[in-house]
Amino acid sequence: MSKPKIIVGLGSCGVAAGAGKVYSRLLEIHESDPGLFETGKTSCIGMCYREPLVEITDDKGKCLYGDVDDKKLEEIIESHIKNGQAIEKYAVYSETFSGEEQYFIDKQDKIVLRNCGMMDPESIEEYEGRDGYESIKKLINENISGDQVIETMLASGLRGRGGGGFPTGLKWKFARGNKSDEKYVICNADEGDPGAFMDRSVLEGDPHSILEGMIIAAYTINATGGVIYCRAEYPLAVKRLNLAISQAHEKGYLGKNILGKEGFNFDIYVKEGAGAFVCGEETALIGSIEGKRGMPDKRPPFPAESGLWNKPTNINNVETFANVPWIILNGAEAYAKHGTEKSKGTKVFALAGKIKNSGLVEVPMGITINDIIFKLGGGIKDGGTFKAVQLGGPSGGCIPASLGTTIVDYDSVNATGAIMGSGGMVVMDETTCMVDVAKFFLNFTQEESCGKCTFCRIGTKRMLEILERITEGKGEEGDIEKLIELADQIKNSSLCGLGQTAPNPVLTTIKYFRSEYEAHIKDKKCPAKACNALLTYTVNEETCIGCTACARVCPTKAISGKVKEMHFIDQEGCIKCGACFDVCKFKAIDLN
């Protein structure tokens, strides 16, 4: 290598952490001495908790640095580039020595994320250099039929990664079997849960893989038009998708007679959605594309028979399409080697909550929840204790730590009462109130209800009101039973997946943490000490030094006491805002 190359991660997570400033400083240094190194940019590689990230590639290999700012960048260039000495204390990953987070990268099985963070997402040439568009070339050059593609997809065991887990090959088979001369392929890039972070990262970091997956689907089912339904709140993803579409046109991967194949005409455009969670449901999504309000319709007919503009339509999500080119190029057997008997391949999870290593991980199906949290996720931050994990997005379920050995596949996760969803994984510790968690997620799904179904529209509202009463210390005997009854009615009477799964956080927290509900209702106490209305703030006479900090921040002047003397809290005047607890440096405010 003639010159080393310095690459900055410029995904949304990196930019939010300050990577844009780091990249600007890099360009300034490069401009002053252009012969010293080359510059480049990439997207998120999943290690969001260490952004901004800077990678150096030289004759010795790759070295990734984390938490980089302007000052660190200058140190790294001076030592690594000018003197040939990597700064190990800043390195999170290296091909020549063990970086601080070596395990996080080495122990993942990357298929969906194979290109993310490995190339410039705005360069089609770099995508082609990583076997990009070789899959569609293979199908055309070897004259592989759509039926053969479907057989490959079925043999691979790929199931839809949007949450339902329906076999992808079977979905494609239904659409191909329809003899209409006008068909559509839609990429659902609008999931509104933590797993949507994964979708956004793939759209930003490897947009051409989504296009190629859609092109292969179009080839298979004989579709002529494609739509990527992406929420407008993802401006960087929208920008890179549109750029990728333009580049694909120039190279002949989109348009008429693709790659010289007579009659293979297919085009794609991006439809920006308004971020409605319900539009993750297929028929609501189709309605939104057609200019209608995003509301689900009865099925049948299913989209494969009558979808967009009443024409046969195939819909898959981002992660599903990202798998497709890899499967075609490497074969069904290679993909099926990953995972379990009924859940093949890998799954991407967005780790969030009380976990050290928040970000994206791609793991084989069959890995345990504990391995994801404690090995890849680094365990619970701040020395906390693992209590539960909420899996499957806002309408997923809460799995307790006692079931941490549960393997991640569709059947095992569903058996707990949770769902796979699109890959959101929110980790909780002992300071998390499970009643409050149920209220938080139900509040989201209740607000996102389109209102079409009475049980979803009104039932979730009544459930939310009960949960609010419980967390405010106004719970009554029988409230738990009312929640269960309402949940069953909502699940059984709602038209789409939003209503059918909205009660999951409530049902699973009652199932595994019923004692917390009972403590809130009967004892008027929050065991996690998280519900302010159920807490009593008192001053600890052994640790209070009379610094007056608590009295100064109390909005109701309920705290009294002289300097260097113990203070007191007037319980009638205390509004339980927690300001005194937050400001006290001596842990002199007790919560009871």
GUBAZA-186187 format. One record per residue (C-alpha): residue in three letters; z, y negated, x. Coordinates in steps of 0.05 Angstrom, whole numbers. Last residue first. Layout:
R,aa,c3,c2,c1
R,ALA,Z,Y,X
...
***
This chain:
R,aa,c3,c2,c1
R,ASN,1016,-92,-773
R,LEU,980,-135,-722
R,ASP,1023,-163,-666
R,ILE,1011,-230,-633
R,ALA,1044,-235,-563
R,LYS,986,-203,-526
R,PHE,997,-253,-470
R,LYS,931,-290,-471
R,CYS,936,-310,-544
R,VAL,872,-343,-569
R,ASP,842,-285,-609
R,PHE,908,-265,-642
R,CYS,922,-337,-663
R,ALA,853,-345,-693
R,GLY,860,-281,-733
R,CYS,842,-313,-800
R,LYS,901,-281,-836
R,ILE,911,-340,-883
R,CYS,983,-351,-860
R,GLY,1021,-402,-901
R,GLU,1062,-352,-940
R,GLN,1073,-310,-878
R,ASP,1102,-369,-838
R,ILE,1090,-347,-766
R,PHE,1143,-359,-714
R,HIS,1142,-381,-641
R,MET,1189,-362,-585
R,GLU,1209,-419,-539
R,LYS,1173,-447,-478
R,VAL,1146,-505,-519
R,LYS,1178,-508,-588
R,GLY,1160,-465,-647
R,SER,1118,-464,-711
R,ILE,1058,-426,-735
R,ALA,1033,-437,-807
R,LYS,996,-501,-788
R,THR,940,-481,-837
R,PRO,883,-480,-786
R,CYS,925,-446,-731
R,VAL,891,-465,-666
R,ARG,947,-507,-636
R,ALA,1002,-462,-660
R,CYS,971,-402,-625
R,ALA,965,-439,-559
R,THR,1038,-463,-562
R,CYS,1055,-432,-493
R,GLY,1120,-407,-521
R,ILE,1128,-347,-475
R,CYS,1117,-294,-528
R,THR,1120,-224,-497
R,GLU,1187,-197,-520
R,GLU,1191,-237,-585
R,ASN,1126,-209,-610
R,VAL,1098,-259,-661
R,THR,1075,-232,-728
R,TYR,1007,-225,-763
R,THR,1006,-180,-824
R,LEU,941,-144,-837
R,LEU,910,-118,-901
R,ALA,867,-180,-915
R,ASN,843,-178,-843
R,CYS,810,-110,-848
R,ALA,803,-85,-777
R,LYS,872,-56,-762
R,ALA,840,13,-754
R,PRO,893,44,-801
R,CYS,879,-11,-853
R,LYS,941,-16,-897
R,LYS,950,-28,-972
R,ASP,991,37,-974
R,LYS,957,68,-1034
R,ILE,886,39,-1033
R,HIS,874,23,-960
R,ALA,912,85,-937
R,GLU,874,127,-987
R,TYR,807,102,-961
R,GLU,829,117,-890
R,SER,851,187,-910
R,ARG,782,200,-938
R,PHE,752,196,-869
R,TYR,704,255,-865
R,LYS,679,262,-936
R,ILE,695,191,-958
R,THR,658,164,-896
R,THR,600,211,-911
R,LEU,594,190,-984
R,VAL,598,116,-970
R,PRO,548,116,-912
R,ASN,501,161,-954
R,PRO,501,117,-1017
R,ALA,435,82,-998
R,THR,398,149,-989
R,GLN,364,159,-1057
R,GLY,362,84,-1070
R,LEU,322,69,-1006
R,GLY,283,135,-1009
R,CYS,247,116,-1073
R,LEU,252,124,-1149
R,SER,327,124,-1158
R,SER,361,169,-1209
R,ASN,392,227,-1169
R,LYS,417,186,-1110
R,ILE,443,130,-1154
R,GLN,478,177,-1202
R,ASP,511,215,-1145
R,ALA,534,151,-1112
R,LEU,563,124,-1177
R,GLU,605,187,-1186
R,ILE,629,187,-1114
R,LEU,648,114,-1116
R,LYS,685,122,-1182
R,GLU,724,181,-1152
R,ILE,745,139,-1093
R,ASP,766,82,-1139
R,GLY,810,128,-1181
R,GLU,875,96,-1160
R,GLU,863,22,-1147
R,GLY,840,-20,-1089
R,LYS,861,-93,-1085
R,GLY,878,-95,-1011
R,GLU,817,-136,-993
R,THR,782,-76,-962
R,ILE,790,-37,-1027
R,ARG,765,-95,-1070
R,GLU,703,-103,-1027
R,LEU,690,-28,-1031
R,ILE,694,-30,-1107
R,GLU,647,-90,-1110
R,LEU,597,-54,-1064
R,MET,597,6,-1109
R,ARG,583,-38,-1170
R,LYS,525,-72,-1133
R,THR,497,-5,-1110
R,GLY,496,18,-1183
R,ILE,463,-45,-1209
R,ARG,398,-47,-1170
R,CYS,396,26,-1148
R,PHE,416,53,-1216
R,THR,370,5,-1253
R,CYS,308,21,-1211
R,LYS,260,-36,-1198
R,GLY,310,-82,-1164
R,CYS,274,-86,-1097
R,SER,339,-63,-1063
R,GLU,346,-100,-996
R,GLU,410,-135,-1016
R,GLN,442,-70,-1038
R,THR,417,-35,-975
R,PHE,450,-87,-930
R,ASN,516,-91,-970
R,LEU,518,-15,-968
R,PHE,515,-17,-893
R,PHE,573,-65,-886
R,LYS,615,-34,-941
R,ALA,611,35,-910
R,VAL,630,5,-843
R,ASP,690,-31,-875
R,VAL,714,35,-904
R,MET,704,67,-836
R,CYS,748,15,-801
R,THR,726,12,-728
R,THR,780,1,-675
R,GLU,782,75,-658
R,ASP,710,74,-634
R,MET,641,71,-666
R,VAL,570,88,-642
R,VAL,509,64,-680
R,MET,449,111,-672
R,GLY,384,86,-703
R,GLY,327,136,-695
R,SER,276,128,-751
R,GLY,318,166,-801
R,MET,350,230,-776
R,ILE,394,234,-837
R,ALA,469,239,-847
R,GLY,505,286,-895
R,THR,526,334,-840
R,ALA,474,385,-860
R,ASN,419,333,-854
R,VAL,434,327,-779
R,SER,430,403,-769
R,ASP,366,410,-809
R,TYR,327,352,-778
R,ASP,347,365,-706
R,VAL,400,334,-661
R,ILE,451,386,-645
R,THR,521,379,-673
R,THR,572,383,-616
R,GLY,599,315,-636
R,LEU,623,343,-702
R,SER,696,326,-689
R,ALA,673,256,-668
R,PRO,655,242,-741
R,ILE,584,235,-768
R,CYS,571,173,-810
R,GLY,510,176,-854
R,GLY,443,141,-857
R,SER,422,88,-906
R,PRO,430,31,-857
R,GLY,396,70,-802
R,GLY,394,145,-791
R,LEU,458,162,-753
R,GLN,525,126,-756
R,VAL,568,154,-701
R,ALA,642,168,-706
R,LYS,709,161,-671
R,PHE,696,160,-596
R,THR,758,133,-561
R,GLY,756,66,-524
R,GLY,757,54,-450
R,ASP,723,-13,-455
R,LYS,657,20,-473
R,ILE,652,89,-503
R,GLY,611,139,-464
R,GLY,556,129,-413
R,GLY,501,130,-465
R,LEU,460,182,-428
R,LYS,517,229,-413
R,PHE,572,211,-463
R,ILE,534,189,-524
R,ILE,471,231,-519
R,ASP,508,292,-494
R,ASN,560,285,-549
R,ILE,506,282,-603
R,THR,479,348,-578
R,ILE,408,359,-552
R,GLY,365,403,-597
R,MET,306,356,-601
R,PRO,289,333,-531
R,VAL,312,263,-512
R,GLU,282,194,-510
R,VAL,333,138,-498
R,LEU,330,65,-518
R,GLY,385,13,-508
R,SER,460,7,-504
R,ASN,492,40,-444
R,LYS,567,28,-451
R,ILE,575,46,-525
R,LYS,614,12,-580
R,GLY,553,-6,-622
R,ALA,481,9,-606
R,LEU,437,66,-581
R,ALA,365,65,-605
R,PHE,343,136,-607
R,VAL,275,167,-589
R,LYS,264,239,-609
R,THR,228,294,-570
R,GLY,185,353,-588
R,LYS,195,407,-639
R,SER,245,411,-697
R,LYS,243,479,-731
R,GLU,248,525,-670
R,THR,283,473,-627
R,GLY,260,418,-580
R,HIS,209,413,-525
R,LYS,164,472,-510
R,ALA,126,453,-574
R,TYR,94,395,-537
R,ALA,65,438,-482
R,GLU,42,490,-533
R,ALA,5,438,-575
R,GLY,-38,415,-518
R,ASN,-34,364,-462
R,LEU,-89,315,-482
R,ILE,-84,324,-558
R,ILE,-8,325,-556
R,TRP,-3,263,-512
R,PRO,-52,226,-557
R,VAL,-10,243,-619
R,ASN,61,226,-597
R,ALA,52,151,-603
R,PHE,27,161,-675
R,THR,92,193,-696
R,GLU,135,140,-661
R,VAL,99,83,-696
R,ASN,102,111,-767
R,ASN,52,153,-805
R,ILE,11,138,-867
R,ASN,-53,173,-887
R,THR,-93,143,-944
R,PRO,-141,170,-997
R,LYS,-167,110,-1037
R,ASN,-134,74,-1094
R,TRP,-140,7,-1056
R,LEU,-90,37,-1006
R,GLY,-65,103,-1032
R,SER,-93,155,-1080
R,GLU,-98,227,-1058
R,ALA,-65,225,-989
R,PRO,-23,168,-1017
R,PHE,12,215,-1066
R,PRO,-7,216,-1139
R,PRO,46,237,-1153
R,ARG,91,198,-1142
R,LYS,120,139,-1179
R,ASP,112,71,-1149
R,PRO,156,34,-1099
R,MET,161,-42,-1098
R,GLY,134,-91,-1045
R,ARG,108,-148,-1088
R,LYS,32,-145,-1090
R,GLY,-17,-170,-1038
R,GLU,-53,-104,-1026
R,ILE,-15,-95,-961
R,SER,51,-104,-1000
R,GLY,31,-52,-1051
R,ILE,15,-2,-995
R,LEU,84,-14,-964
R,ALA,118,-4,-1031
R,THR,79,62,-1039
R,GLU,99,87,-970
R,GLU,172,68,-967
R,GLY,187,26,-905
R,CYS,170,-31,-951
R,VAL,240,-25,-981
R,PHE,268,-57,-918
R,ALA,232,-122,-933
R,GLY,212,-155,-867
R,ALA,159,-203,-893
R,GLY,101,-161,-870
R,GLU,46,-180,-821
R,LYS,-17,-139,-832
R,VAL,-51,-121,-766
R,TYR,-124,-99,-766
R,ILE,-158,-35,-748
R,ASP,-231,-11,-747
R,PHE,-266,55,-753
R,ASN,-338,79,-752
R,PHE,-355,149,-728
R,GLY,-425,155,-757
R,GLU,-460,170,-692
R,LYS,-411,184,-636
R,GLY,-429,137,-580
R,LEU,-357,122,-559
R,ILE,-343,96,-629
R,ASN,-406,91,-671
R,LYS,-383,26,-703
R,GLY,-319,-10,-686
R,LEU,-261,12,-643
R,TYR,-258,49,-577
R,GLY,-320,13,-553
R,LYS,-289,-22,-493
R,GLU,-296,-91,-523
R,HIS,-267,-67,-589
R,ALA,-208,-35,-554
R,GLN,-194,-102,-519
R,SER,-193,-140,-585
R,ILE,-147,-87,-616
R,ALA,-101,-91,-555
R,LEU,-96,-166,-561
R,ASN,-79,-161,-635
R,LEU,-26,-110,-619
R,ARG,2,-152,-562
R,LYS,10,-214,-606
R,VAL,40,-175,-664
R,ALA,91,-141,-618
R,LEU,109,-209,-587
R,PRO,117,-240,-656
R,TYR,163,-185,-684
R,GLU,194,-223,-742
R,ALA,126,-218,-777
R,ARG,141,-146,-793
R,CYS,85,-98,-775
R,TYR,39,-60,-822
R,ILE,-16,-34,-776
R,VAL,-77,-23,-819
R,GLY,-137,23,-809
R,GLY,-205,30,-840
R,THR,-261,82,-837
R,ALA,-224,147,-846
R,ASN,-256,215,-834
R,ILE,-190,254,-836
R,THR,-191,277,-763
R,TYR,-229,219,-731
R,ALA,-184,170,-768
R,ALA,-122,207,-743
R,ILE,-149,204,-672
R,ILE,-163,130,-680
R,MET,-92,120,-706
R,GLY,-62,155,-645
R,GLU,-107,114,-600
R,LEU,-85,49,-632
R,ILE,-12,68,-626
R,SER,-21,88,-553
R,HIS,-57,21,-542
R,PRO,5,-18,-562
R,ASP,48,10,-505
R,GLY,104,-38,-487
R,GLU,106,-87,-546
R,LEU,90,-36,-600
R,VAL,134,16,-566
R,SER,192,-33,-560
R,ARG,183,-56,-632
R,ASP,186,16,-658
R,MET,249,30,-618
R,PHE,282,-33,-644
R,ALA,262,-9,-713
R,GLY,312,47,-701
R,PRO,367,-4,-712
R,ASP,343,-10,-784
R,GLY,286,-49,-816
R,GLU,228,0,-810
R,ASP,164,-42,-810
R,ALA,115,-9,-763
R,ASN,84,37,-814
R,CYS,16,54,-785
R,ILE,-37,61,-839
R,VAL,-100,103,-838
R,TYR,-151,92,-894
R,LYS,-205,130,-930
R,GLU,-272,114,-962
R,ASP,-325,168,-970
R,SER,-278,208,-1014
R,LYS,-278,283,-1001
R,ASN,-202,294,-1001
R,GLY,-186,353,-956
R,ARG,-178,307,-897
R,ALA,-120,271,-931
R,PHE,-83,335,-947
R,LYS,-95,363,-877
R,TRP,-68,299,-845
R,LYS,-3,308,-883
R,LEU,-1,381,-861
R,GLY,-12,363,-789
R,THR,43,312,-791
R,PRO,96,361,-817
R,PHE,144,320,-861
R,GLY,206,296,-824
R,GLY,226,246,-876
R,GLY,255,195,-827
R,GLY,197,156,-797
R,ARG,188,209,-742
R,GLY,140,252,-782
R,ARG,141,323,-757
R,LEU,104,349,-696
R,GLY,106,425,-694
R,SER,53,429,-640
R,ALA,18,485,-677
R,LEU,8,440,-738
R,MET,-20,384,-696
R,THR,-67,432,-660
R,GLU,-91,462,-726
R,ILE,-103,392,-753
R,VAL,-145,375,-692
R,GLN,-185,439,-703
R,ASP,-199,419,-775
R,GLY,-222,351,-751
R,SER,-273,384,-707
R,ILE,-274,384,-631
R,ASN,-342,361,-606
R,GLU,-321,369,-533
R,ASN,-343,299,-516
R,ILE,-315,270,-581
R,LEU,-247,303,-581
R,LYS,-238,294,-506
R,LYS,-257,220,-509
R,ILE,-204,211,-563
R,SER,-153,242,-518
R,GLU,-175,205,-455
R,TYR,-161,139,-490
R,GLY,-106,124,-440
R,ASP,-98,174,-384
R,ARG,-50,128,-345
R,GLY,-107,87,-313
R,GLU,-134,76,-383
R,TYR,-70,40,-401
R,GLU,-74,-1,-337
R,GLU,-146,-20,-355
R,ILE,-124,-39,-426
R,SER,-79,-92,-396
R,GLU,-31,-129,-442
R,PRO,21,-74,-438
R,ASP,26,-82,-363
R,MET,49,-14,-340
R,MET,108,32,-330
R,GLY,160,-3,-373
R,CYS,136,35,-434
R,ASN,82,85,-413
R,ARG,116,151,-427
R,LEU,160,122,-482
R,VAL,133,169,-536
R,ILE,130,227,-486
R,LYS,191,215,-443
R,ASP,240,271,-431
R,GLN,302,235,-407
R,LYS,349,259,-353
R,ASP,321,219,-295
R,ILE,325,151,-329
R,PHE,398,148,-350
R,TYR,420,193,-292
R,GLN,398,143,-239
R,GLU,441,87,-269
R,GLU,476,64,-205
R,GLY,418,80,-160
R,SER,413,143,-119
R,PHE,367,135,-60
R,THR,292,139,-46
R,GLU,260,139,-115
R,SER,308,86,-139
R,TYR,346,66,-202
R,VAL,400,16,-221
R,ALA,396,-23,-156
R,TYR,440,-85,-146
R,LYS,491,-51,-100
R,GLU,434,-16,-64
R,ILE,400,-78,-38
R,ALA,335,-49,-11
R,GLN,320,-65,62
R,GLY,248,-78,83
R,ASN,265,-145,115
R,LYS,217,-192,79
R,ILE,208,-153,14
R,HIS,276,-119,4
R,SER,323,-168,38
R,GLU,293,-236,25
R,ILE,260,-216,-41
R,ILE,324,-185,-66
R,GLU,366,-245,-47
R,GLU,317,-292,-82
R,LEU,318,-250,-144
R,LYS,394,-246,-143
R,LYS,397,-322,-145
R,ASP,346,-330,-200
R,ASP,379,-277,-244
R,VAL,375,-201,-242
R,ASP,422,-158,-284
R,GLY,387,-95,-260
R,TYR,343,-76,-200
R,LEU,292,-20,-201
R,CYS,266,11,-137
R,LYS,199,47,-133
R,GLY,169,83,-74
R,LYS,175,76,2
R,ASP,106,45,10
R,ASP,124,-9,-40
R,THR,140,-17,-114
R,ILE,194,-67,-134
R,GLU,221,-68,-205
R,VAL,259,-125,-237
R,LEU,304,-117,-298
R,PRO,335,-173,-338
R,GLU,367,-134,-370
R,ARG,420,-82,-354
R,TYR,443,-64,-425
R,CYS,370,-59,-447
R,MET,356,2,-403
R,GLY,301,25,-450
R,ILE,240,11,-406
R,CYS,224,-54,-442
R,SER,158,-87,-424
R,THR,116,-99,-362
R,LYS,98,-156,-317
R,GLY,64,-162,-250
R,THR,67,-198,-183
R,GLU,38,-182,-115
R,PHE,75,-193,-50
R,LEU,79,-235,13
R,GLY,7,-261,16
R,PRO,18,-311,-40
R,ASP,72,-350,-3
R,SER,90,-414,-41
R,GLU,55,-389,-103
R,HIS,94,-324,-100
R,ILE,160,-360,-99
R,GLU,140,-402,-159
R,LEU,114,-339,-195
R,LEU,180,-304,-184
R,ARG,218,-365,-211
R,SER,177,-362,-275
R,TYR,190,-287,-280
R,VAL,265,-298,-273
R,LYS,264,-352,-326
R,GLY,227,-306,-374
R,ALA,275,-250,-358
R,GLY,333,-289,-388
R,ALA,370,-238,-431
R,ALA,328,-254,-493
R,VAL,265,-245,-452
R,GLY,289,-177,-429
R,CYS,305,-153,-500
R,SER,238,-180,-526
R,GLY,201,-143,-472
R,LEU,185,-180,-408
R,GLY,208,-131,-354
R,VAL,190,-163,-286
R,ILE,145,-129,-235
R,ILE,145,-142,-160
R,LYS,90,-109,-121
R,PRO,92,-92,-46
R,LYS,30,-109,-6
R,SER,-22,-66,29
R,MET,0,0,0
***
